[in-house]
Amino acid sequence: MAASRSVRLSTGSSPVPPIFLETVLRTDRLPLRPFTAKDVNDTRAACSDELTQRWLPLPDPYTTEHAASWCTDVSHRLRTSGDGMHFAVTDGDSEQLLGTSGLKKTDWPARVSEVGYWTAPWARGCGVTVEATRALGEWLLGERGFQQLQLFAATGNTASQRIAEKAGFQEGVLRNAGYIRTGRVDLFVFSLVPDDLSGI
Ligand SMILES: CC(C)(COP(=O)(O)OP(=O)(O)OC[C@H]1O[C@@H](n2cnc3c(N)ncnc32)[C@H](O)[C@@H]1OP(=O)(O)O)[C@@H](O)C(=O)NCCC(=O)NCCS
């Protein structure tokens, strides 16, 4: 797996917010590259799929206009805003879109980001997203020097939890998520939701 470019760092007296530069990653069989206009039809089809719609908060119906906006504009603006970056996971021979694995909600000072993904219906069951997510994690935590990659999956989304396990993630404790005087520490994750308040 090889990455083509690096993170732009702040320079001089007028600091530039950090962003990921446009990057291509490669696993043994899968190029991970930025979305382009060529991906519009496959993105529309994948994001209209029942399973994708069930687990991701996407527009319904997901139109060609939504797909075009994502592929040619929004996914790129999320990168240049510093929020993250979104890879089109593609077939090494046909170049067809197979899925996506991307970074979002990047916390640059903490060196923490969050991964999200879907696999196109025509590519499911082949380990594509495990491979892509693992490569993304290796790049982020290795070459890019990040300290933690987060992944959140609904408790009912068994397939997504399997992806996380097979890509090497561990659940329960947010490992290496906090920092104190002596260095990085693991954090437990707790939540309080509106339903909890009736019991207080
Ligand atoms: C989650 C998702 C990305 C996995 O797709 P995929 O890359 O094709 O994954 P695979 O089909 O290779 O399955 C991965 C593992 O999950 C298991 N799995 C798949 N569907 C499952 C299901 N409905 N219930 C239980 N396990 C399931 C597979 O058996 C496999 O495990 P195994 O290798 O031990 O057998 C895909 O289902 C998807 O796009 N879902 C909609 C979007 C989504 O949920 N995104 C994540 C939001 S957190």
The ligand as a Gaussian input file, in Angstrom:
#p B3LYP/6-31G(d) Opt

LIG

0 1
 C      -21.459000      -3.013000       6.286000
 C      -21.056000      -3.280000       4.842000
 C      -20.133000      -2.149000       4.426000
 C      -20.327000      -4.619000       4.768000
 O      -20.240000      -4.999000       3.410000
 P      -19.102000      -5.971000       2.837000
 O      -17.854000      -5.211000       2.679000
 O      -19.575000      -6.622000       1.640000
 O      -18.929000      -6.994000       3.988000
 P      -18.978000      -8.561000       3.817000
 O      -20.179000      -8.987000       3.043000
 O      -17.642000      -8.961000       3.302000
 O      -19.229000      -9.037000       5.272000
 C      -18.311000      -8.733000       6.280000
 C      -18.631000      -9.666000       7.417000
 O      -19.939000      -9.375000       7.935000
 C      -20.736000     -10.541000       7.877000
 N      -22.095000     -10.140000       7.542000
 C      -22.508000      -9.570000       6.391000
 N      -23.836000      -9.326000       6.480000
 C      -24.225000      -9.741000       7.711000
 C      -25.457000      -9.758000       8.401000
 N      -26.567000      -9.237000       7.862000
 N      -25.491000     -10.274000       9.638000
 C      -24.380000     -10.780000      10.207000
 N      -23.164000     -10.775000       9.614000
 C      -23.104000     -10.270000       8.387000
 C      -20.132000     -11.388000       6.810000
 O      -20.450000     -12.762000       6.998000
 C      -18.656000     -11.107000       6.979000
 O      -18.114000     -11.817000       8.051000
 P      -17.250000     -13.134000       7.789000
 O      -16.161000     -12.755000       6.827000
 O      -16.761000     -13.500000       9.139000
 O      -18.187000     -14.125000       7.193000
 C      -22.278000      -3.359000       3.904000
 O      -23.179000      -4.283000       4.432000
 C      -22.956000      -2.033000       3.684000
 O      -22.622000      -1.298000       2.767000
 N      -23.968000      -1.723000       4.523000
 C      -24.719000      -0.470000       4.385000
 C      -23.934000       0.743000       4.854000
 C      -23.426000       0.580000       6.269000
 O      -24.000000      -0.113000       7.103000
 N      -22.314000       1.270000       6.554000
 C      -21.699000       1.263000       7.859000
 C      -22.376000       2.219000       8.776000
 S      -21.611000       2.135000      10.408000

